[in-house]
Amino acid sequence: MAPAVGKKLTGLVAATFTPFTPEGEINLSEIGPYVDYLTTKQGVKNIFVNGTTGESMSLSVAERKTLAEQWCQKAKGKMEQVIVHVGCMCLKDSQELARHAAEVGADGIAVISPSFFKPRTADALRTFLQEVASVAPTLPFYYYHLPAFTGVNVQARDVLEGIEKLIPSFMGVKFSGSDLMDFGQCVSYSQPHWSLLYGVDEQLLAALVMGANGAVGSTYNYVGSHVNQLMSAYEKGDISQARTIQFKVQDLLCYAIKLGFDLGVNKQVMSEVSGLYLGPPRLPVLPCPPALALSIKQKYHSLFPPDH
């Protein structure tokens, strides 16, 4: 992994799934092969671990520490950046995870808003973020904006107001909302060294037009190589080709959503496409019926035929 300080995060970032055994325990043996799959098969060199896709809120603090350390160890020398999500309902738990991320060599940390006792204002949320960032002041810090899950309907742009004064290590936003006006206002306000990372995979091209520096998403685990082509086409000014690839991603997700697409299904699709054994999700998320994942895999291969 590259030195964290001063390294701007750009391009694709895979939001990793957490491998479990059939019994539901974390399965560390799959992390090394997972890193190799992302780098060699998908061309993805950055990861966002212990996030929503990684089932962080269903993991204990001890499990999250073990996973963060393992991801950092296995990615060393193979990936550019490992961002560890340390957000929790409890401020003390978030601080403990932030300190630990610094100790194990993470390249940055991200924090989502608490969502049981919700911050009512941007100022309250900023203060929470500041308290977490303060215990790991040398690590680049990202705010993780996911209003559909947290129910915290505070505009990301309002959260950013003056944040660089409160959090000197602030480096950007993982914006996983569909409000492109709010996202655009974040880009407009952003400092040159910040990274504005978009997190709604099916709308990435629109976010690139708005000024996104990169993207964090779950589907980049298995369509990363194609979305890399989308980003390259956009950078070259070939909007038609970029749009063609974006529409294919949309077609895949529309198909999956009609069948019933949740984290458990997404995780099983990744297992089917990659050949990795990622195991079941943890309750309350239910395992994916095998036929459902196979149907989505077939759709995937019809849209993105495998190379021979």
C-alpha positions as CSV (number, residue, x, y, z in Angstrom):
1,M,0.0,0.0,0.0
2,A,1.2,3.5,-0.8
3,P,1.9,6.0,1.9
4,A,-1.5,7.3,3.1
5,V,-0.7,11.0,3.7
6,G,-1.1,13.1,0.6
7,K,-2.2,10.2,-1.6
8,K,-5.4,11.2,-3.4
9,L,-7.8,8.3,-3.7
10,T,-9.1,8.0,-7.3
11,G,-10.5,5.3,-9.6
12,L,-12.5,2.3,-8.6
13,V,-12.7,1.1,-5.0
14,A,-14.4,-2.3,-4.3
15,A,-16.6,-2.4,-1.2
16,T,-15.6,-5.9,-0.1
17,F,-17.9,-8.6,1.2
18,T,-16.9,-10.3,4.5
19,P,-16.1,-14.0,4.0
20,F,-17.9,-16.3,6.4
21,T,-17.6,-20.1,7.0
22,P,-20.8,-22.2,6.6
23,E,-21.3,-21.8,10.3
24,G,-21.2,-18.0,10.1
25,E,-17.8,-17.3,11.5
26,I,-15.4,-14.9,9.8
27,N,-13.2,-16.8,7.2
28,L,-9.8,-15.2,7.0
29,S,-8.4,-17.8,4.6
30,E,-10.4,-16.3,1.7
31,I,-9.0,-12.8,2.1
32,G,-5.7,-13.4,0.3
33,P,-7.3,-15.1,-2.7
34,Y,-10.0,-12.3,-2.7
35,V,-7.3,-9.6,-3.0
36,D,-5.6,-11.5,-5.8
37,Y,-8.9,-11.8,-7.6
38,L,-9.6,-8.1,-7.5
39,T,-6.2,-7.1,-8.6
40,T,-5.6,-9.7,-11.4
41,K,-9.1,-10.4,-12.7
42,Q,-10.9,-7.0,-12.1
43,G,-8.0,-4.6,-12.2
44,V,-9.3,-3.0,-8.9
45,K,-6.5,-1.7,-6.7
46,N,-8.4,-0.1,-3.9
47,I,-10.8,-1.6,-1.3
48,F,-13.3,-0.3,1.2
49,V,-13.5,-2.9,4.0
50,N,-16.0,-3.4,6.8
51,G,-18.6,-1.2,5.2
52,T,-22.3,-1.9,4.4
53,T,-21.3,-4.6,1.8
54,G,-19.0,-6.1,4.5
55,E,-21.9,-6.4,7.0
56,S,-20.0,-4.2,9.5
57,M,-23.1,-3.5,11.6
58,S,-23.5,-7.3,12.1
59,L,-19.9,-7.7,13.2
60,S,-18.4,-7.4,16.7
61,V,-15.7,-4.9,17.3
62,A,-13.2,-7.8,17.8
63,E,-14.2,-9.3,14.4
64,R,-13.9,-5.9,12.7
65,K,-10.4,-5.5,14.1
66,T,-9.3,-9.0,13.0
67,L,-10.7,-8.4,9.5
68,A,-9.1,-4.9,9.2
69,E,-5.7,-6.3,10.1
70,Q,-6.1,-9.2,7.7
71,W,-7.2,-7.1,4.8
72,C,-4.3,-4.6,5.4
73,Q,-1.8,-7.5,5.6
74,K,-2.9,-9.3,2.5
75,A,-3.2,-6.1,0.4
76,K,0.2,-4.9,1.3
77,G,2.3,-4.6,-1.9
78,K,-0.6,-5.6,-4.0
79,M,-3.1,-2.8,-3.6
80,E,-2.8,1.0,-3.6
81,Q,-5.2,1.8,-0.7
82,V,-7.2,0.1,1.9
83,I,-9.9,2.3,3.5
84,V,-11.3,0.8,6.7
85,H,-14.8,1.8,7.7
86,V,-14.9,2.3,11.5
87,G,-18.4,3.8,11.9
88,C,-20.5,2.4,14.8
89,M,-23.6,3.3,16.8
90,C,-21.3,3.8,19.8
91,L,-18.7,6.7,19.6
92,K,-16.3,4.7,21.8
93,D,-16.4,1.7,19.5
94,S,-15.7,3.9,16.5
95,Q,-12.8,5.5,18.3
96,E,-11.4,2.1,19.2
97,L,-11.6,0.9,15.6
98,A,-10.1,4.1,14.3
99,R,-7.0,3.7,16.6
100,H,-6.7,0.1,15.6
101,A,-6.9,1.0,11.8
102,A,-3.9,3.3,12.3
103,E,-2.0,0.6,14.1
104,V,-2.5,-2.0,11.4
105,G,-1.5,0.2,8.5
106,A,-4.8,1.3,6.9
107,D,-4.5,4.0,4.3
108,G,-7.6,5.8,5.6
109,I,-10.7,5.5,7.6
110,A,-14.4,6.2,6.9
111,V,-17.3,6.9,9.2
112,I,-21.0,6.6,8.5
113,S,-23.6,8.5,10.6
114,P,-25.0,6.7,13.7
115,S,-28.5,5.7,12.8
116,F,-30.3,4.5,16.0
117,F,-29.9,7.8,17.9
118,K,-29.7,10.0,14.8
119,P,-27.8,13.4,14.6
120,R,-30.5,15.9,14.0
121,T,-28.3,18.5,12.4
122,A,-25.2,18.8,10.2
123,D,-23.3,20.3,13.2
124,A,-24.2,17.3,15.4
125,L,-23.0,14.9,12.8
126,R,-19.8,16.9,12.1
127,T,-19.0,16.8,15.9
128,F,-19.4,13.0,15.9
129,L,-17.1,12.7,12.9
130,Q,-14.6,15.0,14.6
131,E,-14.5,12.9,17.8
132,V,-13.7,9.8,15.8
133,A,-11.1,11.4,13.5
134,S,-9.3,13.0,16.5
135,V,-8.0,9.7,17.8
136,A,-6.3,8.8,14.5
137,P,-5.1,12.3,13.4
138,T,-2.6,11.0,10.8
139,L,-5.1,8.9,8.9
140,P,-7.0,10.4,5.9
141,F,-10.6,10.6,7.0
142,Y,-13.7,10.2,4.8
143,Y,-17.3,10.8,5.6
144,Y,-19.6,8.0,4.4
145,H,-22.9,9.4,3.3
146,L,-25.7,6.7,3.0
147,P,-29.0,8.4,3.9
148,A,-31.2,5.6,2.5
149,F,-29.8,3.2,5.2
150,T,-29.2,5.6,8.1
151,G,-32.4,7.6,7.7
152,V,-30.2,10.7,8.5
153,N,-31.5,13.2,5.9
154,V,-28.8,15.8,6.4
155,Q,-27.4,17.1,3.1
156,A,-23.8,16.0,2.6
157,R,-22.9,19.5,1.5
158,D,-24.0,20.9,4.9
159,V,-21.8,18.3,6.7
160,L,-18.8,19.5,4.6
161,E,-19.3,23.2,5.7
162,G,-16.1,24.1,7.5
163,I,-15.2,20.4,8.1
164,E,-11.5,20.9,7.1
165,K,-11.1,23.2,10.1
166,L,-12.6,20.7,12.5
167,I,-10.9,17.6,10.9
168,P,-7.5,18.5,9.4
169,S,-7.1,15.0,8.1
170,F,-10.4,15.2,6.1
171,M,-9.9,13.8,2.6
172,G,-13.3,13.4,1.1
173,V,-16.7,11.7,0.9
174,K,-18.1,8.3,0.0
175,F,-21.4,9.7,-1.4
176,S,-23.8,6.7,-1.6
177,G,-26.9,8.7,-2.3
178,S,-28.9,9.4,-5.5
179,D,-29.2,13.2,-5.0
180,L,-26.9,14.4,-7.7
181,M,-27.6,18.1,-6.8
182,D,-26.2,17.5,-3.3
183,F,-23.3,15.6,-4.8
184,G,-22.6,18.4,-7.3
185,Q,-22.6,20.9,-4.4
186,C,-20.1,18.7,-2.6
187,V,-17.8,18.7,-5.7
188,S,-18.2,22.5,-6.1
189,Y,-17.2,23.0,-2.4
190,S,-14.4,20.5,-2.3
191,Q,-10.7,21.2,-1.8
192,P,-8.2,20.1,-4.5
193,H,-6.8,17.3,-2.4
194,W,-10.2,15.8,-1.5
195,S,-11.6,12.7,-3.2
196,L,-15.3,12.8,-4.0
197,L,-16.2,9.1,-4.5
198,Y,-19.6,8.1,-5.8
199,G,-21.4,5.1,-4.4
200,V,-24.5,4.4,-6.5
201,D,-23.0,2.0,-9.1
202,E,-25.9,2.3,-11.6
203,Q,-25.5,6.1,-11.8
204,L,-21.7,6.4,-11.9
205,L,-21.5,8.0,-15.4
206,A,-23.7,10.9,-14.2
207,A,-21.5,11.4,-11.2
208,L,-18.4,11.5,-13.3
209,V,-19.9,14.3,-15.3
210,M,-20.6,16.1,-12.0
211,G,-16.9,15.7,-11.1
212,A,-16.5,12.5,-9.2
213,N,-12.9,11.5,-8.6
214,G,-13.7,7.8,-8.3
215,A,-16.3,5.3,-7.1
216,V,-16.9,2.9,-4.3
217,G,-19.3,0.1,-4.8
218,S,-20.2,-3.6,-4.3
219,T,-20.6,-4.5,-7.9
220,Y,-17.0,-3.5,-8.7
221,N,-16.1,-6.8,-7.0
222,Y,-17.3,-8.5,-10.2
223,V,-17.9,-5.9,-12.9
224,G,-14.8,-3.8,-11.9
225,S,-12.9,-4.6,-15.2
226,H,-15.8,-3.3,-17.2
227,V,-16.4,-0.2,-15.2
228,N,-12.7,0.5,-15.5
229,Q,-13.4,0.6,-19.2
230,L,-16.3,2.9,-18.6
231,M,-14.1,5.3,-16.7
232,S,-11.4,5.2,-19.4
233,A,-13.9,5.8,-22.1
234,Y,-15.2,8.8,-20.2
235,E,-11.7,10.2,-19.7
236,K,-11.0,9.9,-23.4
237,G,-14.3,11.7,-24.2
238,D,-16.0,8.6,-25.7
239,I,-19.3,9.2,-24.0
240,S,-21.1,6.8,-26.3
241,Q,-18.9,3.8,-25.1
242,A,-19.1,4.9,-21.5
243,R,-22.9,5.1,-21.8
244,T,-23.1,1.6,-23.4
245,I,-21.2,0.1,-20.4
246,Q,-23.3,2.0,-17.9
247,F,-26.5,0.7,-19.5
248,K,-25.2,-2.8,-19.2
249,V,-24.6,-2.4,-15.5
250,Q,-28.1,-0.9,-15.2
251,D,-29.6,-3.8,-17.1
252,L,-27.9,-6.3,-14.8
253,L,-29.1,-4.5,-11.7
254,C,-32.6,-4.0,-13.0
255,Y,-32.8,-7.8,-13.7
256,A,-31.5,-8.6,-10.2
257,I,-33.8,-6.1,-8.5
258,K,-36.9,-7.6,-10.2
259,L,-35.9,-11.1,-8.9
260,G,-35.1,-9.7,-5.4
261,F,-31.7,-8.2,-4.9
262,D,-30.3,-7.7,-1.4
263,L,-26.9,-8.2,0.3
264,G,-27.3,-11.9,0.6
265,V,-28.0,-12.2,-3.1
266,N,-25.2,-9.8,-4.0
267,K,-22.8,-11.8,-1.9
268,Q,-23.7,-15.1,-3.6
269,V,-23.5,-13.6,-7.0
270,M,-19.9,-12.6,-6.2
271,S,-19.2,-16.1,-5.1
272,E,-20.7,-17.5,-8.3
273,V,-18.8,-15.1,-10.6
274,S,-15.5,-15.1,-8.8
275,G,-15.2,-18.7,-7.6
276,L,-14.4,-17.5,-4.1
277,Y,-16.3,-19.0,-1.2
278,L,-17.7,-16.1,0.7
279,G,-20.3,-18.0,2.7
280,P,-23.7,-16.9,3.8
281,P,-24.6,-13.5,5.1
282,R,-25.2,-13.0,8.8
283,L,-28.7,-12.8,10.2
284,P,-31.0,-10.9,9.9
285,V,-30.0,-11.1,6.2
286,L,-31.1,-14.4,4.8
287,P,-29.0,-16.7,2.5
288,C,-29.6,-16.5,-1.3
289,P,-31.5,-19.3,-3.0
290,P,-28.9,-20.9,-5.3
291,A,-31.2,-20.7,-8.3
292,L,-31.5,-17.0,-7.9
293,A,-27.8,-16.3,-7.9
294,L,-27.3,-18.6,-10.9
295,S,-30.0,-16.7,-12.9
296,I,-28.2,-13.4,-12.2
297,K,-24.9,-15.0,-13.1
298,Q,-26.3,-16.1,-16.4
299,K,-27.6,-12.5,-17.0
300,Y,-24.1,-11.2,-16.1
301,H,-22.4,-13.5,-18.6
302,S,-24.9,-12.5,-21.3
303,L,-24.1,-8.8,-20.8
304,F,-20.4,-9.3,-20.2
305,P,-19.3,-12.5,-22.0
306,P,-16.3,-14.1,-20.5
307,D,-13.0,-13.8,-22.4
308,H,-11.8,-17.0,-24.0
